[in-house]
Amino acid sequence: MGMLFDLIPIVIAWGTVALIIATYTPVFSWLSFPMRLYLQLFGIEEAAAVAPATLVGFMDMFIPALLISGVESVKTRFVIGALSLVQIIYLTEVGTIIIKSEIPLNIGKLFIVFLERTLIAIPLLVLCANLFL
């Protein structure tokens, strides 16, 4: 119960801050420029529009789905939607639990793990999208 009551305020705070930053500022658009190039390398349609969704997944699991609501391509929506599920490490829940635990990881190391998972998952998800859709 202690972890639950410690976790709820942090989840609400991180989720709200991440949603405000992703919606009302161009911060994730600036930070996601390398991801746009990486997505274009694999032929993702509307890569510039969905690149911020790949990085905002570090803050919260559900925000990428909100950011790609205007994307028309089904394959692109599949890749970003499945990517948000594959990106297990996000700060609102899992990251907070890991940081509060005795595991010797900080936010920087969690972000590196997040990026590794993202960079490995994108080509696999593009392959799945091309095979099944």
C-alpha positions as CSV (number, residue, x, y, z in Angstrom):
1,M,0.0,0.0,0.0
2,G,2.9,2.3,0.7
3,M,4.2,2.0,-2.9
4,L,0.7,2.6,-4.2
5,F,0.3,5.8,-2.3
6,D,3.8,6.9,-3.2
7,L,3.2,6.1,-6.9
8,I,-0.2,7.7,-7.6
9,P,0.9,11.4,-7.1
10,I,4.0,10.9,-9.2
11,V,2.1,9.2,-12.0
12,I,-0.4,12.0,-12.1
13,A,2.3,14.7,-11.9
14,W,4.6,13.2,-14.6
15,G,1.7,12.4,-16.9
16,T,0.3,15.9,-16.7
17,V,3.7,17.6,-17.2
18,A,4.5,15.3,-20.1
19,L,1.1,15.9,-21.8
20,I,1.5,19.7,-21.4
21,I,5.0,19.7,-22.8
22,A,4.1,17.4,-25.7
23,T,1.0,19.3,-26.6
24,Y,1.8,22.9,-26.1
25,T,5.6,23.1,-26.8
26,P,7.9,22.1,-29.6
27,V,10.4,20.5,-27.3
28,F,9.8,16.9,-28.4
29,S,9.8,18.0,-32.1
30,W,13.3,19.5,-31.6
31,L,14.6,16.5,-29.6
32,S,13.1,14.0,-32.1
33,F,15.0,15.2,-35.2
34,P,17.4,12.1,-35.2
35,M,14.4,9.8,-34.7
36,R,12.8,11.4,-37.8
37,L,15.8,10.5,-39.9
38,Y,15.8,7.0,-38.4
39,L,12.1,6.5,-39.2
40,Q,12.7,7.8,-42.7
41,L,15.5,5.2,-43.1
42,F,12.9,2.5,-42.6
43,G,10.3,4.1,-44.9
44,I,7.8,5.2,-42.3
45,E,5.3,7.6,-43.8
46,E,4.8,10.9,-42.1
47,A,8.0,10.4,-40.2
48,A,8.3,14.1,-39.2
49,A,4.8,14.0,-37.7
50,V,5.3,10.8,-35.7
51,A,8.9,11.2,-34.6
52,P,8.0,13.1,-31.4
53,A,5.7,10.2,-30.4
54,T,8.7,7.9,-30.3
55,L,10.5,9.9,-27.6
56,V,7.5,11.1,-25.6
57,G,6.9,7.4,-24.8
58,F,9.7,7.8,-22.3
59,M,7.4,10.1,-20.2
60,D,4.2,8.1,-20.5
61,M,2.8,5.1,-22.4
62,F,-0.4,6.7,-23.6
63,I,0.7,10.1,-25.0
64,P,2.2,8.6,-28.3
65,A,-1.3,7.5,-29.2
66,L,-2.6,11.0,-28.7
67,L,0.1,12.5,-30.8
68,I,-0.6,10.3,-33.8
69,S,-4.3,10.8,-33.9
70,G,-4.1,12.8,-37.2
71,V,-1.9,10.3,-39.0
72,E,-3.6,8.6,-42.0
73,S,-1.2,5.7,-42.7
74,V,-2.3,2.5,-41.0
75,K,1.2,1.1,-41.1
76,T,2.6,4.2,-39.4
77,R,-0.1,4.1,-36.8
78,F,0.5,0.4,-36.2
79,V,4.3,0.9,-35.8
80,I,3.9,3.8,-33.3
81,G,1.1,2.1,-31.4
82,A,3.0,-1.1,-31.0
83,L,6.2,0.8,-30.2
84,S,4.4,2.5,-27.3
85,L,3.6,-1.0,-25.9
86,V,7.2,-2.2,-26.5
87,Q,8.7,0.8,-24.7
88,I,8.1,-0.7,-21.2
89,I,10.3,1.7,-19.4
90,Y,8.5,5.0,-19.0
91,L,8.8,7.4,-16.1
92,T,5.2,7.6,-14.9
93,E,5.0,4.0,-13.6
94,V,7.9,1.7,-14.2
95,G,10.6,4.3,-14.1
96,T,9.3,5.6,-10.8
97,I,9.3,2.1,-9.3
98,I,12.8,1.4,-10.5
99,I,14.2,4.7,-9.2
100,K,12.5,4.2,-5.8
101,S,13.8,0.7,-5.5
102,E,17.3,-0.4,-4.5
103,I,18.3,-1.1,-8.1
104,P,21.3,1.1,-9.0
105,L,19.7,2.9,-12.0
106,N,19.1,6.6,-12.5
107,I,17.1,8.5,-15.0
108,G,20.0,8.7,-17.5
109,K,20.5,5.0,-17.5
110,L,16.8,4.4,-17.8
111,F,16.7,6.7,-20.8
112,I,19.6,4.8,-22.5
113,V,17.7,1.5,-21.9
114,F,14.6,3.1,-23.4
115,L,16.5,4.3,-26.5
116,E,18.1,0.9,-27.0
117,R,14.7,-0.8,-26.9
118,T,13.2,1.8,-29.2
119,L,16.0,1.6,-31.8
120,I,15.8,-2.2,-31.8
121,A,12.0,-2.4,-31.9
122,I,11.4,0.0,-34.8
123,P,12.9,-2.2,-37.6
124,L,11.1,-5.2,-36.2
125,L,7.8,-3.4,-36.1
126,V,8.3,-2.1,-39.6
127,L,9.0,-5.6,-40.8
128,C,5.8,-6.9,-39.0
129,A,3.8,-4.0,-40.5
130,N,5.0,-4.8,-44.0
131,L,4.3,-8.5,-43.6
132,F,0.8,-8.3,-42.0
133,L,-0.7,-5.0,-43.2
